[in-house]
Amino acid sequence: MKSLRHTLSLAGLLLACISLPAHAQRAHIGPHFGYNFDMDRAAIGGQMLLPLSENVELYPSFDYYLVNSGNQFGLSGDLKFRMPTGYGSAFYLGGGLNYQNASSGGVSNNDTGWDMLFGFESRRGLAHPYIEGRVLGHSNTSFQIGAGLNFTIF
């Protein structure tokens, strides 16, 4: 029931953001790498930024954790709120839903939870480097830090 309330709240927030007037923004896609301190694992992945308004973006991402055996990955569907700082850069905050899957030796574990993120991104040129922190709320809460590049696609 609690998970359903979170999902409905996120859907309502997303619909409210979509109804805002669109501004001249551009979509981005790119790779990233990171490290989850609580899982003690490095990660590689990718993300996409889809503008909903001048300072709000839909931010889906994927993480593949480098484990010794088996597979572990995470999917996130977030909203990102940019706070322009001038000079072609922005701090941002966000959050949303996060799904984690770990499998090894024919046994699989799935866990749906939430995540919160914060970061800093350059917005100069066609490639935008960024660094961010992310808290993943699941049966075990964890923290990871990551960095990457976002490339303008249209």
C-alpha positions in Angstrom: 0.0 0.0 0.0 2.8 2.4 0.9 4.5 1.6 -2.5 1.3 2.4 -4.3 1.0 5.8 -2.6 4.6 6.6 -3.6 3.9 5.6 -7.2 0.7 7.6 -7.4 2.4 10.6 -5.9 5.3 10.4 -8.4 2.8 10.0 -11.3 0.9 13.1 -10.1 4.0 15.2 -9.8 5.1 14.0 -13.3 1.7 15.0 -14.8 1.9 18.4 -13.1 5.4 19.0 -14.6 4.3 17.9 -18.1 1.5 20.4 -18.1 4.0 23.3 -17.5 4.8 25.2 -20.7 7.7 23.8 -22.6 10.8 25.9 -23.0 13.7 25.7 -25.5 15.4 22.7 -24.0 17.3 19.8 -25.5 17.4 16.1 -24.7 20.7 14.5 -23.6 22.1 11.0 -23.4 25.3 9.7 -22.0 27.5 7.2 -20.1 28.5 7.3 -16.4 30.6 5.4 -13.9 30.3 5.3 -10.1 30.8 3.6 -6.8 28.3 2.3 -4.3 29.9 2.6 -0.9 27.5 0.4 1.0 27.5 -2.4 -1.6 31.3 -1.9 -2.1 30.8 -2.1 -5.8 31.8 -0.1 -8.9 29.1 0.6 -11.5 28.9 1.6 -15.1 25.8 2.7 -16.9 23.9 5.4 -18.8 21.2 8.0 -18.5 18.9 10.2 -20.5 17.6 13.7 -19.8 14.2 14.6 -21.3 13.2 18.2 -20.6 9.7 18.7 -19.2 10.1 22.5 -18.5 12.9 25.0 -18.2 14.2 23.5 -15.0 12.6 20.1 -14.7 13.8 16.9 -16.6 12.7 13.3 -16.7 15.8 11.4 -15.8 15.8 7.6 -16.5 19.1 5.8 -15.8 20.7 2.4 -15.7 23.5 1.0 -13.5 25.3 -2.3 -14.0 27.3 -3.2 -10.8 30.6 -5.0 -11.3 30.3 -8.1 -9.1 32.6 -11.1 -8.8 29.9 -13.6 -9.7 26.3 -13.3 -11.1 24.7 -10.1 -12.2 23.5 -7.0 -10.4 21.8 -4.0 -12.0 19.6 -1.0 -11.1 17.0 1.1 -13.0 15.9 4.5 -11.9 13.1 6.8 -13.1 13.6 10.2 -11.6 12.6 13.8 -11.9 15.5 16.2 -11.8 15.1 19.9 -10.7 17.8 22.2 -11.9 18.7 25.3 -10.0 20.7 27.5 -12.4 23.8 29.1 -10.9 24.9 31.1 -13.9 28.1 30.6 -15.9 26.6 27.8 -17.9 26.2 25.3 -14.9 23.5 24.2 -12.5 23.1 22.4 -9.2 20.3 19.9 -9.2 18.1 17.8 -6.8 15.8 15.0 -7.7 14.3 11.7 -6.9 12.0 8.9 -7.9 11.6 5.2 -8.2 14.5 2.7 -8.2 14.5 -1.0 -9.0 17.4 -3.3 -8.1 18.0 -6.9 -9.3 20.7 -9.2 -8.2 21.1 -12.8 -9.4 23.7 -15.5 -8.9 23.6 -19.3 -9.2 20.0 -19.4 -10.5 18.7 -17.3 -7.5 17.3 -13.9 -8.2 16.4 -11.0 -5.8 14.3 -8.0 -6.9 13.7 -4.9 -4.8 11.7 -1.8 -5.7 12.4 1.3 -3.7 13.1 5.0 -4.0 16.1 7.2 -4.6 17.1 10.8 -4.0 19.9 12.5 -5.9 21.9 15.8 -5.9 24.6 17.0 -8.2 26.3 19.6 -10.3 26.4 19.8 -14.1 28.1 22.0 -16.6 25.8 23.2 -19.4 28.4 24.6 -21.8 28.9 23.1 -25.3 27.4 19.9 -26.6 29.0 17.6 -23.9 28.0 18.3 -20.3 30.2 16.7 -17.5 28.5 16.1 -14.2 29.0 14.6 -10.7 26.2 13.4 -8.5 25.4 11.6 -5.2 22.5 9.2 -4.9 20.8 7.6 -1.9 19.0 4.3 -2.7 16.2 3.4 -0.3 15.6 -0.3 -0.3 15.6 -3.1 2.3 19.1 -1.8 2.9 19.7 1.9 2.2 22.9 2.7 0.3 24.8 5.7 -1.0 26.7 6.0 -4.3 28.6 8.7 -6.1 28.9 8.9 -9.9 30.2 11.0 -12.7 29.6 11.1 -16.4 28.9 13.0 -19.6 25.6 14.1 -21.1 25.6 14.6 -24.9 23.0 16.8 -26.6 21.0 14.6 -29.0 18.3 17.1 -30.3 
